[in-house]
Amino acid sequence: MPSRPLVIGIVLAVVAIALVRNGSSGYALSVWSLAMVTGGLGMSLSLLVTHAGMPSLAQAAFYGTGGYAVGVLAVRTSQDNLWVGLLVAAVVAGVLALALGAVSLRTRGIYFQIITLSFTAMIWGLAVKWRSLTGGDDGLVGIYPPSLSPLPGYLVSPQDVFLCSAIALLVICLLVRTVRHSTFGHVLVGIRDSESRMAALGYRTTAYRLGAFVIAGVLAAIPGALLTYQLQFSSPAQLNFVVSIQALLVVVLGAGTLMGPALAGIGVVWLQELLQRHTSHWLLVLGGIYIAVALLNPPVLAQRVRRRLAPSRGRHDAPEGSLEVVS
């Protein structure tokens, strides 16, 4: 049976979605849709960073692959069903994550980050050079709004695009929470804290880590596909390593909490939007804000706040600086 906080959270999320959908202009809804997509990308990476201790830089590869999958499907085959497109994006990204993970997970630490970043660069290069399939630097154009069949209509209006993106983010959050509280999720946390101990207990740690890598890849593909449908365009920019860096930053800003990356992703998009409106040097200001936040170390601050709010719980605290998850 769902816990009371979960039910309250879902109700509040539904109310917030309804208020934004019915009370925002078309332009504001487009920004909100992008914010939902960024939040979903951050949540997908949080499964690896916060739960499994794997700071991957390959999320852009799966995010962009999801976008290209629905783009190629729409342009090359004229398939325009939203649900079929999302399914194809998830499957293609899952297969790619399985292949990349089988190689990447042979490494640890900084070498894991380097190899995942290298794979992202390779996928980006493939998208740029394979013009007959991806359109090269020009990207894929002519991606029309998908059909919602068996539901009526097409994904055209800003209200519908926002609603679809918001529902996707909510579903991704629930899936990440479900994984976190499952046996699989508890094993991942154990592997994060002490892989050798979990291996000694008989767990196939590499298989669990690979499973988390694939799940994160599949979840990243959904926001990527929705962004392509929103823009009606897919380009190598979705595969840029900067996307992976931004996703990792969103996870860090989430302070190691379960829902933090979703809220941080939304906040980052709106912060960029507000800065662009007020200064032409917004990148400089944004970079300064990021540096300041990184120096403050949100995970450590969150742990200190939790200790002050619940000093008598007697729980074991994770070492300062680690991304411990709380529900």
C-alpha positions in Angstrom: 0.0 0.0 0.0 1.4 3.4 -0.9 2.8 5.4 2.0 1.0 8.6 3.1 3.9 10.9 2.1 3.9 9.3 -1.4 0.2 9.9 -1.8 0.5 13.5 -0.6 3.4 14.1 -3.0 1.5 12.7 -6.0 -1.5 14.8 -5.2 0.6 18.0 -4.8 2.4 17.2 -8.1 -0.9 16.7 -9.9 -2.3 20.0 -8.5 0.9 21.9 -9.5 0.7 20.4 -13.0 -2.9 21.4 -13.4 -2.2 25.0 -12.2 0.8 25.5 -14.5 -1.0 24.0 -17.5 -4.1 26.2 -17.1 -2.4 29.3 -15.9 0.7 29.8 -18.1 1.2 31.3 -21.5 2.3 29.3 -24.5 6.0 30.5 -24.2 6.0 29.8 -20.4 4.7 26.3 -21.1 7.5 25.6 -23.5 10.0 26.6 -20.9 8.2 24.4 -18.3 8.3 21.5 -20.8 12.0 21.9 -21.2 12.3 22.0 -17.4 10.4 18.8 -17.1 12.7 17.1 -19.6 15.8 18.3 -17.7 14.4 17.1 -14.5 13.7 13.7 -16.0 17.3 13.5 -17.3 18.6 14.4 -13.8 16.4 11.7 -12.2 17.7 9.1 -14.6 21.3 9.9 -13.7 20.6 10.0 -10.0 19.9 6.3 -10.1 23.5 5.8 -11.0 25.2 8.5 -9.0 23.2 8.6 -5.8 22.1 5.0 -5.5 24.9 3.0 -7.2 27.9 5.4 -6.8 28.6 5.5 -10.6 29.0 9.1 -11.8 28.5 8.3 -15.5 29.1 10.9 -18.2 27.2 8.8 -20.8 23.7 10.1 -20.1 23.9 12.4 -23.1 24.4 9.4 -25.3 21.2 7.8 -24.2 19.3 11.1 -24.1 20.3 12.0 -27.6 19.8 8.4 -28.9 16.2 8.6 -27.6 15.7 11.8 -29.6 17.3 10.5 -32.7 15.3 7.2 -32.4 11.9 8.9 -32.6 13.3 11.4 -35.2 14.5 8.7 -37.6 11.3 6.7 -37.0 9.2 9.7 -37.9 11.3 11.0 -40.9 12.5 7.7 -42.5 9.4 5.5 -41.8 6.6 8.0 -41.3 5.6 6.3 -38.1 3.9 9.0 -36.0 2.5 7.3 -32.9 3.8 8.7 -29.7 3.7 5.5 -27.7 5.4 3.5 -30.4 8.1 6.2 -30.6 8.7 6.2 -26.9 8.9 2.4 -26.9 11.4 2.3 -29.7 13.5 5.1 -28.1 13.6 3.1 -24.8 14.6 -0.2 -26.5 17.3 1.4 -28.7 18.8 3.3 -25.7 18.5 0.1 -23.6 20.5 -1.9 -26.1 23.1 0.9 -26.4 23.4 1.1 -22.6 23.9 -2.7 -22.4 26.7 -2.5 -24.9 28.4 0.5 -23.4 27.9 -0.7 -19.9 29.5 -4.1 -20.6 32.7 -2.3 -21.4 32.5 0.7 -19.1 31.9 -1.2 -16.0 35.2 -2.9 -16.3 36.7 0.3 -14.9 36.3 2.3 -11.7 36.6 5.9 -10.5 38.0 8.5 -12.9 38.6 5.8 -15.5 34.9 5.0 -15.6 34.1 8.7 -16.1 36.7 9.0 -18.9 35.4 5.9 -20.8 31.8 7.0 -20.5 32.7 10.4 -21.7 34.6 8.9 -24.6 31.7 6.8 -25.6 29.5 9.9 -25.6 31.9 11.6 -27.9 31.9 8.6 -30.2 28.1 8.6 -30.4 28.1 12.3 -31.1 30.7 11.8 -33.9 28.6 9.1 -35.4 25.5 11.3 -35.5 27.5 14.1 -37.2 29.1 11.9 -39.8 26.2 9.5 -40.7 24.3 12.2 -42.7 22.1 9.7 -44.6 20.5 8.6 -41.4 20.9 11.5 -38.9 21.1 14.5 -41.2 24.6 15.3 -39.9 25.3 18.8 -38.5 22.0 19.9 -39.9 20.0 17.5 -37.8 16.7 15.8 -38.6 13.9 18.2 -39.7 10.4 17.4 -40.7 9.4 15.7 -37.5 5.7 16.3 -37.2 3.7 16.2 -34.0 3.0 12.5 -33.1 -0.4 10.9 -32.8 -1.7 10.1 -29.4 -3.7 7.1 -30.7 -5.6 5.3 -29.1 -6.2 8.6 -27.5 -7.7 11.3 -29.7 -5.6 14.1 -31.3 -2.0 14.9 -31.8 0.8 16.3 -29.5 0.6 19.8 -30.9 -0.5 22.4 -28.3 1.9 23.7 -25.7 -0.6 22.6 -23.0 -0.5 19.0 -24.3 3.3 19.0 -24.7 3.7 20.2 -21.1 1.2 17.7 -19.8 3.0 14.9 -21.5 6.4 16.0 -20.3 5.2 16.5 -16.7 3.5 13.1 -16.6 6.8 11.5 -17.9 8.8 13.2 -15.2 6.3 12.1 -12.6 6.5 8.5 -13.9 10.3 8.6 -13.9 10.4 9.8 -10.3 8.0 7.0 -9.3 10.1 4.4 -11.1 13.3 5.7 -9.5 11.7 5.6 -6.1 10.4 2.1 -6.7 13.9 0.9 -7.7 15.3 2.6 -4.6 13.0 0.8 -2.2 13.2 -2.6 -4.0 15.6 -5.4 -3.2 17.6 -4.5 -6.3 17.9 -0.9 -5.0 19.1 -2.0 -1.6 21.7 -4.2 -3.2 22.9 -1.2 -5.3 23.3 0.9 -2.2 25.2 -2.0 -0.6 27.5 -2.1 -3.6 28.0 1.6 -3.5 29.1 1.5 0.1 31.2 -1.7 -0.1 31.3 -3.7 -3.4 33.8 -6.2 -2.0 31.6 -7.0 1.0 28.5 -7.5 -1.3 30.6 -9.7 -3.6 31.7 -11.8 -0.5 28.0 -12.2 0.4 27.5 -13.8 -3.0 26.0 -11.0 -5.0 27.0 -10.6 -8.7 27.9 -7.0 -8.3 28.8 -6.4 -12.0 25.4 -7.7 -13.1 23.6 -5.4 -10.6 25.7 -2.4 -11.7 25.0 -3.2 -15.4 21.3 -3.5 -14.6 21.3 0.0 -13.1 23.3 1.3 -16.0 20.7 0.0 -18.5 17.7 1.3 -16.5 19.3 4.7 -16.3 19.9 4.7 -20.0 16.3 3.7 -20.8 15.0 6.4 -18.4 17.2 9.1 -20.1 15.9 8.2 -23.5 12.3 9.2 -22.7 13.1 12.9 -22.0 15.3 12.9 -25.1 12.4 11.6 -27.2 10.0 14.1 -25.7 12.4 17.0 -26.4 12.6 15.9 -30.1 8.8 15.8 -30.3 8.6 19.2 -28.6 11.1 20.9 -30.9 10.1 18.8 -34.0 13.8 18.6 -34.6 16.8 16.4 -33.5 20.4 17.5 -33.7 23.9 16.4 -32.4 23.5 19.0 -29.7 21.4 16.5 -27.7 24.5 14.2 -27.7 26.9 16.9 -26.6 29.0 16.0 -23.5 27.8 19.3 -22.0 24.4 17.6 -21.6 26.0 14.9 -19.4 27.8 17.6 -17.4 24.6 19.4 -16.8 22.8 16.2 -15.7 25.6 15.5 -13.2 25.4 19.1 -11.9 21.6 18.7 -11.5 22.2 15.5 -9.4 24.7 17.3 -7.2 22.3 20.3 -6.7 19.7 17.7 -5.7 21.7 17.3 -2.5 21.6 13.5 -2.5 17.8 13.4 -1.9 15.4 11.2 -3.8 13.4 14.0 -5.5 16.1 16.6 -5.5 17.4 16.1 -9.0 13.9 16.6 -10.5 13.5 19.9 -8.6 17.1 21.0 -9.4 16.6 20.3 -13.1 13.5 22.5 -13.2 15.3 25.2 -11.2 18.3 25.2 -13.5 16.2 25.7 -16.6 14.2 28.6 -15.1 17.4 30.1 -13.8 18.9 30.1 -17.3 15.8 31.6 -18.7 15.7 34.4 -16.2 19.4 35.2 -16.6 19.0 35.3 -20.4 16.3 37.9 -20.1 18.4 40.3 -17.9 22.0 40.1 -19.1 23.9 39.2 -22.2 26.6 37.7 -19.9 24.3 35.1 -18.5 26.7 32.3 -19.0 29.3 34.0 -16.9 26.8 34.6 -14.1 25.4 31.1 -14.3 29.0 29.7 -14.1 29.6 31.7 -11.0 26.4 30.4 -9.4 27.4 26.9 -10.2 30.8 27.3 -8.7 29.4 28.9 -5.5 26.9 26.1 -5.1 29.6 23.4 -5.7 31.7 25.0 -3.0 28.8 25.0 -0.6 28.5 21.2 -1.2 24.8 20.5 -1.1 25.0 16.9 0.0 27.0 17.8 3.1 24.6 20.7 3.9 21.6 18.3 3.5 23.1 15.8 5.9 23.8 18.4 8.5 20.3 19.7 8.3 18.9 16.2 8.7 21.1 15.6 11.7 19.8 18.8 13.4 16.2 18.0 12.5 16.3 14.4 13.7 19.1 14.1 16.3 17.5 11.3 18.2 16.8 8.8 15.4 20.1 7.0 16.0 20.6 6.3 12.4 24.0 5.7 10.8 25.1 8.8 8.8 27.0 8.4 5.6 30.4 10.1 5.4 30.2 13.8 4.7 30.3 14.5 1.0 28.7 11.2 -0.1 25.4 11.2 -1.8 23.2 9.3 0.6 19.6 8.9 -0.4 16.7 9.6 1.8 13.1 8.9 0.9 
